[in-house]
Each structure stands twice: as structure tokens, then as C-alpha cells.
Amino acid sequence: MSDNPFQSPDIPDPQEPYGSSPVTSKPPASITVFGVLNLVFGAMGICGLIFTAIGLVVEKMDLPNQPPNPVAEVMNQNPFYSGFQMVNVGLGFLVTILLLVAGICLLKKQRLGRTLSNIYGTYGIVMGLIGMFMFVVFLRQDLMPITQDGIPLGAITFWAAIGGGLFGMIYPVLLLIFINRDKVKQALN
């Protein structure tokens, strides 16, 4: 059937029973939308990971005239959270590459794109929850009392981390919802 609204409708062949003629349907637009978004967020993730890695290296360097950062000291002195940061950066790099591949596969309408998107979505939610858990259990007590010039830096950092974790889970949740709809599953089989 044509997209032209002024074209007369197709008349089925009387020799063929109804429903036997092949019907081609367009794949859902969400496949393309999330393919592009995977590429955009993947590129942003690569940039973010590069700056995070640079930040972690510079933070550990003893630079002259560098003012003390009590929030960073608390985060770096906690062996559980410090180790978690390093593992998270390494895994984040791998998962960001996975997200880029998922985006390419979705744009090519390949089933692998849906599979990789599901892996990324699940990872994003789980790691977001683990990150918030780590902050609440291992850092909250030490961060809350930190103030500088009357500004509660520790509390701001704590709530920013919790809010950032929740905000960071929006895309993985939406990705899982849209990529697992029946129309998308059928179009990518």
C-alpha cells in the first residue's frame, strides 16, 4: 500500500483468500531512535570516561599549590569505594563500547542490537543502584560533616551522587521499556 492518501486502495485478488497476500510493515521508529541515542550516549560516555580517568590520575598527584579537597580525600581513603571507582571506570569503558555496537546494530535492524541494549540497560540500572548503595553505606557518615566556609560540601556531594544515580538510570529504564515491546521484538527477529 502506498503512503499517498490520494491513491485508490488496492483491491485484493479474488483468487487469493484473505490474509494470504504478504503484508510488509515498517519497523517501529523506536528502533532507529534508540539506535541513534545509543550512539550519542556512547560517544558521551567515552568522553566522560576519558575525563574521569584524567580526574582520578590528577587527584592522586601531589601538585604544588593545590588546595585540599576534603570530599575527595574521604572518597579516596575508603578502600571499598576507591576500589569500586576503579572497577566502575574499567567496566564503564567496556559497556560504553557495547552501547556503541548496540546502536550500530539497531540502526542496521539486527537482533544483536536489542540483545546488547538489554545488557546495557540492565547494567545501567544495577550499577546505578550499587553506586548509590556504596555512597549511602560507606561514605554518608564521613561526608555529611564536611563543610567549607559554611557550605555543607559533604551533604551537597552526597545528595548530588544520589540524584545523579537516579537521573543516570532514566535512559536504561526507557531503553529496556521500548526495546522490549512486541513490535520491536518482531521487527528484529
MINUMAR-850480 format. One line per field, with one value per atom (N, C-alpha, C): residue number from 1; residue in one letter; atom name; x, y negated, z negated. Coordinates in steps of 0.2 Angstrom, whole numbers, padded with zeros to 4 digits, always signed. Each point is the difference from the previous one (the first is absolute). Layout:
% MINUMAR-850480
balo = [NUM,...] $
marba = [a,...] $
lumdren = [CA,...] $
u = [X,...] $
v = [Y,...] $
w = [Z,...] $
END
This chain:
% MINUMAR-850480
balo = [1,1,1,2,2,2,3,3,3,4,4,4,5,5,5,6,6,6,7,7,7,8,8,8,9,9,9,10,10,10,11,11,11,12,12,12,13,13,13,14,14,14,15,15,15,16,16,16,17,17,17,18,18,18,19,19,19,20,20,20,21,21,21,22,22,22,23,23,23,24,24,24,25,25,25,26,26,26,27,27,27,28,28,28,29,29,29,30,30,30,31,31,31,32,32,32,33,33,33,34,34,34,35,35,35,36,36,36,37,37,37,38,38,38,39,39,39,40,40,40,41,41,41,42,42,42,43,43,43,44,44,44,45,45,45,46,46,46,47,47,47,48,48,48,49,49,49,50,50,50,51,51,51,52,52,52,53,53,53,54,54,54,55,55,55,56,56,56,57,57,57,58,58,58,59,59,59,60,60,60,61,61,61,62,62,62,63,63,63,64,64,64,65,65,65,66,66,66,67,67,67,68,68,68,69,69,69,70,70,70,71,71,71,72,72,72,73,73,73,74,74,74,75,75,75,76,76,76,77,77,77,78,78,78,79,79,79,80,80,80,81,81,81,82,82,82,83,83,83,84,84,84,85,85,85,86,86,86,87,87,87,88,88,88,89,89,89,90,90,90,91,91,91,92,92,92,93,93,93,94,94,94,95,95,95,96,96,96,97,97,97,98,98,98,99,99,99,100,100,100,101,101,101,102,102,102,103,103,103,104,104,104,105,105,105,106,106,106,107,107,107,108,108,108,109,109,109,110,110,110,111,111,111,112,112,112,113,113,113,114,114,114,115,115,115,116,116,116,117,117,117,118,118,118,119,119,119,120,120,120,121,121,121,122,122,122,123,123,123,124,124,124,125,125,125,126,126,126,127,127,127,128,128,128,129,129,129,130,130,130,131,131,131,132,132,132,133,133,133,134,134,134,135,135,135,136,136,136,137,137,137,138,138,138,139,139,139,140,140,140,141,141,141,142,142,142,143,143,143,144,144,144,145,145,145,146,146,146,147,147,147,148,148,148,149,149,149,150,150,150,151,151,151,152,152,152,153,153,153,154,154,154,155,155,155,156,156,156,157,157,157,158,158,158,159,159,159,160,160,160,161,161,161,162,162,162,163,163,163,164,164,164,165,165,165,166,166,166,167,167,167,168,168,168,169,169,169,170,170,170,171,171,171,172,172,172,173,173,173,174,174,174,175,175,175,176,176,176,177,177,177,178,178,178,179,179,179,180,180,180,181,181,181,182,182,182,183,183,183,184,184,184,185,185,185,186,186,186,187,187,187,188,188,188,189,189,189] $
marba = [m,m,m,s,s,s,d,d,d,n,n,n,p,p,p,f,f,f,q,q,q,s,s,s,p,p,p,d,d,d,i,i,i,p,p,p,d,d,d,p,p,p,q,q,q,e,e,e,p,p,p,y,y,y,g,g,g,s,s,s,s,s,s,p,p,p,v,v,v,t,t,t,s,s,s,k,k,k,p,p,p,p,p,p,a,a,a,s,s,s,i,i,i,t,t,t,v,v,v,f,f,f,g,g,g,v,v,v,l,l,l,n,n,n,l,l,l,v,v,v,f,f,f,g,g,g,a,a,a,m,m,m,g,g,g,i,i,i,c,c,c,g,g,g,l,l,l,i,i,i,f,f,f,t,t,t,a,a,a,i,i,i,g,g,g,l,l,l,v,v,v,v,v,v,e,e,e,k,k,k,m,m,m,d,d,d,l,l,l,p,p,p,n,n,n,q,q,q,p,p,p,p,p,p,n,n,n,p,p,p,v,v,v,a,a,a,e,e,e,v,v,v,m,m,m,n,n,n,q,q,q,n,n,n,p,p,p,f,f,f,y,y,y,s,s,s,g,g,g,f,f,f,q,q,q,m,m,m,v,v,v,n,n,n,v,v,v,g,g,g,l,l,l,g,g,g,f,f,f,l,l,l,v,v,v,t,t,t,i,i,i,l,l,l,l,l,l,l,l,l,v,v,v,a,a,a,g,g,g,i,i,i,c,c,c,l,l,l,l,l,l,k,k,k,k,k,k,q,q,q,r,r,r,l,l,l,g,g,g,r,r,r,t,t,t,l,l,l,s,s,s,n,n,n,i,i,i,y,y,y,g,g,g,t,t,t,y,y,y,g,g,g,i,i,i,v,v,v,m,m,m,g,g,g,l,l,l,i,i,i,g,g,g,m,m,m,f,f,f,m,m,m,f,f,f,v,v,v,v,v,v,f,f,f,l,l,l,r,r,r,q,q,q,d,d,d,l,l,l,m,m,m,p,p,p,i,i,i,t,t,t,q,q,q,d,d,d,g,g,g,i,i,i,p,p,p,l,l,l,g,g,g,a,a,a,i,i,i,t,t,t,f,f,f,w,w,w,a,a,a,a,a,a,i,i,i,g,g,g,g,g,g,g,g,g,l,l,l,f,f,f,g,g,g,m,m,m,i,i,i,y,y,y,p,p,p,v,v,v,l,l,l,l,l,l,l,l,l,i,i,i,f,f,f,i,i,i,n,n,n,r,r,r,d,d,d,k,k,k,v,v,v,k,k,k,q,q,q,a,a,a,l,l,l,n,n,n] $
lumdren = [N,CA,C,N,CA,C,N,CA,C,N,CA,C,N,CA,C,N,CA,C,N,CA,C,N,CA,C,N,CA,C,N,CA,C,N,CA,C,N,CA,C,N,CA,C,N,CA,C,N,CA,C,N,CA,C,N,CA,C,N,CA,C,N,CA,C,N,CA,C,N,CA,C,N,CA,C,N,CA,C,N,CA,C,N,CA,C,N,CA,C,N,CA,C,N,CA,C,N,CA,C,N,CA,C,N,CA,C,N,CA,C,N,CA,C,N,CA,C,N,CA,C,N,CA,C,N,CA,C,N,CA,C,N,CA,C,N,CA,C,N,CA,C,N,CA,C,N,CA,C,N,CA,C,N,CA,C,N,CA,C,N,CA,C,N,CA,C,N,CA,C,N,CA,C,N,CA,C,N,CA,C,N,CA,C,N,CA,C,N,CA,C,N,CA,C,N,CA,C,N,CA,C,N,CA,C,N,CA,C,N,CA,C,N,CA,C,N,CA,C,N,CA,C,N,CA,C,N,CA,C,N,CA,C,N,CA,C,N,CA,C,N,CA,C,N,CA,C,N,CA,C,N,CA,C,N,CA,C,N,CA,C,N,CA,C,N,CA,C,N,CA,C,N,CA,C,N,CA,C,N,CA,C,N,CA,C,N,CA,C,N,CA,C,N,CA,C,N,CA,C,N,CA,C,N,CA,C,N,CA,C,N,CA,C,N,CA,C,N,CA,C,N,CA,C,N,CA,C,N,CA,C,N,CA,C,N,CA,C,N,CA,C,N,CA,C,N,CA,C,N,CA,C,N,CA,C,N,CA,C,N,CA,C,N,CA,C,N,CA,C,N,CA,C,N,CA,C,N,CA,C,N,CA,C,N,CA,C,N,CA,C,N,CA,C,N,CA,C,N,CA,C,N,CA,C,N,CA,C,N,CA,C,N,CA,C,N,CA,C,N,CA,C,N,CA,C,N,CA,C,N,CA,C,N,CA,C,N,CA,C,N,CA,C,N,CA,C,N,CA,C,N,CA,C,N,CA,C,N,CA,C,N,CA,C,N,CA,C,N,CA,C,N,CA,C,N,CA,C,N,CA,C,N,CA,C,N,CA,C,N,CA,C,N,CA,C,N,CA,C,N,CA,C,N,CA,C,N,CA,C,N,CA,C,N,CA,C,N,CA,C,N,CA,C,N,CA,C,N,CA,C,N,CA,C,N,CA,C,N,CA,C,N,CA,C,N,CA,C,N,CA,C,N,CA,C,N,CA,C,N,CA,C,N,CA,C,N,CA,C,N,CA,C,N,CA,C,N,CA,C,N,CA,C,N,CA,C,N,CA,C,N,CA,C,N,CA,C,N,CA,C,N,CA,C,N,CA,C,N,CA,C,N,CA,C,N,CA,C,N,CA,C,N,CA,C,N,CA,C,N,CA,C,N,CA,C,N,CA,C,N,CA,C,N,CA,C,N,CA,C,N,CA,C,N,CA,C,N,CA,C] $
u = [+0004,-0004,+0004,-0001,+0003,-0001,+0005,-0001,-0004,-0002,-0004,-0007,-0003,-0007,-0005,+0003,-0005,+0000,+0004,+0000,-0006,-0003,-0005,+0002,-0004,+0002,+0001,+0005,+0001,-0006,-0002,-0005,+0003,-0002,+0003,-0002,+0005,-0002,-0005,-0005,-0006,+0003,+0005,+0003,+0003,+0003,+0003,-0004,+0000,-0004,+0003,-0005,+0002,+0006,+0004,+0006,+0006,-0001,+0006,+0005,-0002,+0005,+0005,+0006,+0005,-0001,+0001,-0001,+0007,+0002,+0006,-0001,+0003,-0001,+0006,+0000,+0006,+0002,+0007,+0002,-0002,-0001,-0001,+0005,-0002,+0005,+0005,-0003,+0004,+0007,+0000,+0006,+0006,-0002,+0004,+0002,-0005,+0001,+0005,-0001,+0004,+0007,+0000,+0007,+0004,-0003,+0003,+0002,-0005,+0002,+0005,+0001,+0005,+0007,+0000,+0006,+0002,-0005,+0001,+0003,-0004,+0002,+0007,+0001,+0006,+0006,-0001,+0005,+0001,-0005,+0000,+0004,-0002,+0003,+0008,+0002,+0007,+0004,-0003,+0002,+0000,-0005,-0001,+0005,+0002,+0004,+0008,+0001,+0007,+0001,-0005,+0001,+0000,-0004,+0000,+0007,+0003,+0006,+0006,-0001,+0005,-0001,-0006,-0002,+0003,-0001,+0003,+0007,+0004,+0007,+0002,-0003,+0002,-0001,-0005,-0002,+0005,+0003,+0005,+0007,+0001,+0006,+0001,+0006,+0002,+0002,-0005,+0002,+0001,+0005,+0002,-0006,-0001,-0006,-0007,-0001,-0006,-0004,-0006,-0003,-0003,+0000,-0003,-0007,-0002,-0007,-0002,-0004,-0002,-0005,-0004,-0005,+0004,+0005,+0004,+0004,+0002,+0004,-0004,-0006,-0004,-0002,-0001,-0002,+0006,+0006,+0006,+0003,-0002,+0003,-0004,-0006,-0005,+0002,+0003,+0003,-0006,-0006,-0005,-0002,-0001,-0003,+0006,+0006,+0005,+0001,+0000,+0000,-0006,-0006,-0006,+0001,+0003,+0001,+0004,+0005,+0005,-0003,-0004,-0004,-0005,-0003,-0006,+0003,+0006,+0002,+0002,+0003,+0002,-0006,-0005,-0006,-0004,+0000,-0003,+0003,+0006,+0003,-0003,+0001,-0003,-0007,-0004,-0007,-0002,+0004,-0001,+0001,+0006,+0001,-0006,-0003,-0005,-0006,-0001,-0006,+0001,+0006,+0001,-0001,+0002,-0002,-0007,-0003,-0008,-0003,+0002,-0003,+0001,+0006,+0001,-0004,-0001,-0004,-0007,-0003,-0007,-0001,+0005,-0001,+0000,+0004,+0000,-0006,-0005,-0005,+0002,+0005,+0003,-0003,-0001,-0003,+0005,+0007,+0005,+0000,-0003,-0001,-0004,-0006,-0004,+0003,+0003,+0004,+0005,+0004,+0005,-0003,-0006,-0003,-0003,-0003,-0002,+0005,+0006,+0006,+0002,+0000,+0002,-0005,-0007,-0005,+0000,+0001,+0001,+0006,+0005,+0007,-0001,-0003,-0001,-0004,-0005,-0005,+0004,+0003,+0003,+0006,+0004,+0006,-0002,-0006,-0002,-0002,-0004,-0002,+0006,+0005,+0006,+0004,+0000,+0004,-0004,-0006,-0004,+0001,+0000,+0000,+0007,+0005,+0007,+0001,-0003,+0000,-0004,-0006,-0004,+0004,+0003,+0002,+0008,+0004,+0007,+0002,-0004,+0003,-0005,-0006,-0005,+0003,+0001,+0003,+0006,+0004,+0006,+0000,-0005,-0001,-0004,-0005,-0005,+0003,+0005,+0002,+0005,+0002,+0005,-0004,+0003,-0002,+0006,-0001,+0005,-0003,+0003,-0003,-0008,-0002,-0007,-0004,+0003,-0004,+0001,-0006,+0000,+0002,+0007,+0002,-0001,+0001,-0001,-0007,-0005,-0007,-0002,+0003,-0002,+0003,+0006,+0003,-0004,-0002,-0004,-0007,-0004,-0006,+0001,+0005,+0001,+0002,+0003,+0002,-0006,-0005,-0006,-0005,+0000,-0004,+0003,+0006,+0003,-0001,+0001,-0002,-0007,-0004,-0007,-0001,+0002,+0000,+0003,+0006,+0004,-0004,-0005,-0004,-0006,-0001,-0006,+0001,+0005,+0001,+0000,+0004,-0001,-0007,-0004,-0006,-0005,+0001,-0004,+0002,+0007,+0002,-0003,+0000,-0002,-0008,-0003,-0008,-0001,+0003,-0001,+0003,+0006,+0003,-0003,-0004,-0004,-0007,-0002,-0007,-0001,-0006,-0001,+0002,-0002,+0001,+0008,+0003,+0008,+0003,-0003,+0003,-0002,-0006,-0002,+0004,+0002,+0003,+0008,+0003,+0007,+0001,-0005,+0001,+0003] $
v = [+0006,-0006,-0006,-0005,-0006,-0005,-0004,-0006,-0005,+0000,-0006,+0001,-0005,+0000,+0000,-0003,-0001,+0006,+0005,+0006,+0005,+0003,+0004,+0006,+0003,+0006,+0006,+0004,+0006,+0005,+0003,+0005,+0007,+0004,+0006,+0005,+0004,+0005,+0005,+0001,+0004,+0008,+0001,+0007,+0002,-0005,+0001,-0001,+0005,-0001,-0006,-0003,-0006,+0002,-0004,+0001,+0004,+0002,+0004,-0005,-0006,-0004,-0003,+0000,-0003,-0007,-0001,-0007,-0002,-0006,-0002,-0006,+0000,-0006,-0003,-0006,-0004,+0002,+0000,+0002,-0006,+0001,-0006,-0005,-0006,-0006,+0000,+0004,+0000,+0004,+0004,+0004,-0006,-0004,-0005,-0005,-0002,-0005,+0002,+0006,+0003,+0002,+0002,+0001,-0007,-0005,-0007,-0002,+0001,-0002,+0004,+0007,+0004,-0003,-0002,-0003,-0006,-0005,-0006,+0001,+0004,+0001,+0004,+0004,+0004,-0005,-0005,-0005,-0004,-0002,-0004,+0004,+0007,+0004,+0000,+0001,+0000,-0006,-0006,-0006,-0001,+0002,+0000,+0005,+0006,+0004,-0002,-0004,-0003,-0005,-0004,-0006,+0003,+0005,+0004,+0003,+0003,+0003,-0005,-0006,-0005,-0003,-0001,-0003,+0005,+0006,+0005,+0000,-0001,+0000,-0007,-0005,-0007,+0000,+0003,-0001,+0004,+0005,+0004,-0004,-0004,-0004,-0005,-0001,-0005,-0006,-0004,-0006,-0006,-0004,-0006,-0005,-0003,-0005,+0002,+0007,+0002,+0000,-0003,+0000,+0006,+0002,+0006,+0001,+0006,+0002,+0005,-0002,+0005,+0005,-0002,+0005,+0006,-0002,+0004,+0005,-0003,+0004,+0005,-0001,+0005,+0005,-0002,+0005,+0005,-0003,+0004,+0004,-0002,+0003,+0006,+0001,+0006,+0005,+0006,+0005,+0003,+0001,+0003,-0005,-0006,-0005,-0001,-0001,-0001,+0005,+0007,+0005,+0001,-0002,+0000,-0005,-0006,-0005,+0003,+0003,+0003,+0005,+0005,+0005,-0003,-0005,-0003,-0004,-0003,-0003,+0005,+0006,+0005,+0003,+0002,+0003,-0005,-0007,-0005,+0000,+0000,+0000,+0006,+0006,+0006,-0001,-0002,-0001,-0006,-0005,-0005,+0002,+0004,+0003,+0004,+0004,+0005,-0005,-0006,-0004,-0003,-0001,-0003,+0006,+0006,+0006,+0001,-0001,+0001,-0005,-0006,-0005,+0001,+0002,+0002,+0006,+0005,+0006,-0002,-0004,-0002,-0004,-0004,-0004,+0004,+0006,+0005,+0005,-0001,+0004,+0007,+0001,+0007,+0001,+0007,+0002,-0001,+0000,-0001,-0006,-0005,-0007,+0000,+0004,+0000,+0004,+0005,+0004,-0004,-0004,-0004,-0006,-0002,-0006,+0003,+0006,+0003,+0001,+0002,+0001,-0007,-0005,-0007,-0003,+0001,-0002,+0003,+0006,+0004,-0003,+0000,-0002,-0007,-0005,-0007,+0000,+0004,-0001,+0004,+0005,+0004,-0004,-0003,-0004,-0006,-0003,-0006,+0001,+0006,+0002,+0001,+0004,+0001,-0006,-0005,-0006,-0004,+0000,-0004,+0004,+0007,+0004,-0002,+0000,-0001,-0007,-0005,-0007,+0000,+0003,+0000,+0004,+0006,+0005,-0003,-0001,-0001,-0008,-0004,-0007,-0005,+0001,-0005,-0002,+0004,-0002,-0005,+0002,-0004,-0007,+0000,-0006,-0005,+0002,-0005,-0005,+0001,-0006,-0004,+0001,-0004,-0007,-0005,-0007,-0004,-0005,-0005,-0007,-0004,-0007,+0000,+0004,+0001,+0003,+0003,+0004,+0007,+0004,+0007,+0004,+0000,+0003,+0008,+0003,+0007,+0002,-0004,+0001,-0001,-0005,-0002,+0006,+0002,+0006,+0006,+0002,+0006,+0000,-0006,+0000,-0001,-0003,+0000,+0007,+0004,+0007,+0004,-0001,+0004,-0003,-0006,-0003,+0002,+0000,+0002,+0007,+0004,+0007,+0002,-0004,+0001,-0003,-0006,-0003,+0005,+0003,+0004,+0006,+0002,+0006,-0001,-0006,-0002,+0003,-0001,+0003,+0008,+0003,+0008,+0002,-0003,+0002,-0001,-0006,-0001,+0005,+0001,+0005,+0006,+0003,+0007,+0000,-0005,-0001,+0001,-0005,+0000,+0005,+0003,+0005,+0007,+0000,+0007,+0000,-0005,+0000,+0006,+0002,+0006,-0002,-0006,-0002,+0000,-0003,+0000,+0007,+0004,+0007,+0004,-0001,+0003,-0003,-0007,-0003,+0002,+0002,+0002,+0007,+0004,+0007,+0002] $
w = [+0000,+0000,+0000,+0004,+0000,-0005,-0002,-0005,+0003,+0006,+0004,-0002,-0004,-0002,+0006,+0006,+0005,+0005,-0001,+0004,-0002,+0005,-0002,-0003,-0005,-0003,+0004,-0002,+0004,-0001,+0005,+0000,+0000,-0005,+0000,+0006,+0001,+0006,-0003,+0004,-0002,+0000,+0003,+0000,-0006,-0004,-0006,-0006,-0005,-0006,-0004,-0004,-0004,-0005,+0000,-0005,+0003,+0006,+0003,+0003,+0002,+0004,-0006,+0002,-0004,-0002,-0007,-0002,-0003,+0003,-0003,-0004,-0006,-0005,-0001,-0001,-0002,-0007,-0001,-0007,-0004,-0007,-0004,+0000,-0001,+0000,-0006,-0005,-0006,+0001,+0005,+0001,+0002,+0005,+0003,-0006,-0003,-0006,-0005,-0002,-0005,+0003,+0006,+0003,+0000,+0002,+0000,-0007,-0005,-0007,-0003,+0002,-0002,+0002,+0006,+0003,-0004,-0001,-0003,-0007,-0004,-0007,+0000,+0005,+0000,+0001,+0005,+0001,-0006,-0004,-0006,-0005,+0000,-0005,+0000,+0007,+0001,-0003,+0002,-0002,-0008,-0003,-0007,-0003,+0002,-0002,+0000,+0006,+0001,-0006,-0001,-0005,-0007,-0001,-0007,-0001,+0005,-0001,-0001,+0004,-0002,-0007,-0002,-0006,-0006,+0001,-0005,-0001,+0006,+0000,-0003,+0002,-0002,-0008,-0002,-0007,-0004,+0002,-0004,+0000,+0005,+0001,-0006,-0002,-0005,+0004,+0002,+0003,-0004,+0001,-0004,+0000,-0006,+0000,+0001,-0001,+0001,-0007,+0000,-0006,-0002,-0007,-0002,+0002,+0002,+0002,-0005,-0005,-0006,+0003,+0005,+0002,+0004,+0005,+0003,-0004,-0006,-0004,-0004,-0002,-0003,+0005,+0007,+0005,+0001,+0001,+0001,-0005,-0007,-0005,-0002,+0003,-0002,+0005,-0002,+0004,+0004,-0002,+0004,+0005,-0001,+0005,+0005,-0002,+0004,+0005,-0002,+0004,+0005,-0003,+0004,+0006,-0001,+0005,+0006,-0002,+0005,+0004,-0003,+0003,+0005,-0003,+0004,+0006,+0000,+0006,+0005,-0002,+0005,+0003,-0004,+0003,+0004,-0002,+0003,+0007,+0001,+0007,+0004,-0002,+0003,+0002,-0005,+0002,+0004,+0000,+0005,+0007,+0001,+0007,+0002,-0005,+0001,+0002,-0003,+0002,+0007,+0002,+0007,+0005,-0001,+0004,+0000,-0005,-0001,+0005,+0000,+0004,+0007,+0002,+0007,+0002,-0004,+0002,+0000,-0004,+0000,+0007,+0002,+0006,+0006,-0001,+0006,-0001,-0005,-0001,-0002,-0003,-0002,-0007,-0001,-0007,-0005,+0001,-0005,-0003,+0004,-0003,-0006,+0000,-0005,-0006,+0001,-0005,-0004,+0004,-0003,-0004,+0003,-0004,-0006,+0000,-0006,-0006,+0003,-0005,-0003,+0005,-0003,-0005,+0002,-0004,-0007,+0000,-0007,-0004,+0004,-0003,-0003,+0004,-0002,-0007,+0000,-0006,-0006,+0001,-0006,-0002,+0004,-0002,-0003,+0002,-0003,-0007,-0001,-0007,-0004,+0002,-0004,-0002,+0005,-0001,-0006,+0000,-0005,-0007,+0001,-0006,-0004,+0005,-0003,-0003,+0003,-0003,-0007,+0000,-0006,-0006,+0002,-0006,-0001,+0004,-0001,-0001,+0003,+0000,-0003,-0001,-0003,-0007,-0004,-0007,+0000,+0004,+0001,+0004,+0005,+0004,-0003,-0004,-0003,-0004,-0004,-0004,+0003,+0007,+0003,+0002,-0002,+0002,+0002,+0004,+0002,+0001,-0004,-0001,-0001,-0004,-0002,+0005,+0006,+0005,-0002,+0000,-0002,+0007,+0001,+0006,+0000,-0006,+0000,+0001,-0003,+0002,+0007,+0003,+0007,+0004,-0001,+0004,-0001,-0006,-0001,+0003,+0000,+0003,+0008,+0002,+0007,+0003,-0004,+0002,+0001,-0005,+0000,+0005,+0001,+0006,+0006,+0001,+0006,+0002,-0005,+0001,+0002,-0003,+0003,+0007,+0001,+0007,+0005,-0002,+0005,+0002,-0004,+0001,+0005,+0001,+0005,+0007,+0003,+0007,+0000,-0005,+0000,-0001,-0004,-0001,+0006,+0003,+0006,+0006,+0000,+0005,+0000,-0007,-0001,+0002,-0002,+0002,+0007,+0004,+0007,+0004,-0002,+0004,+0000,-0006,-0001,+0002,+0003,+0003,+0005,+0001,+0004,+0008,+0002,+0007,+0001,-0005,+0001,+0000,-0004,+0000,+0007,+0002,+0007,+0005,+0000,+0006,+0000,-0006,+0000,+0000,+0001,+0000,+0007] $
END
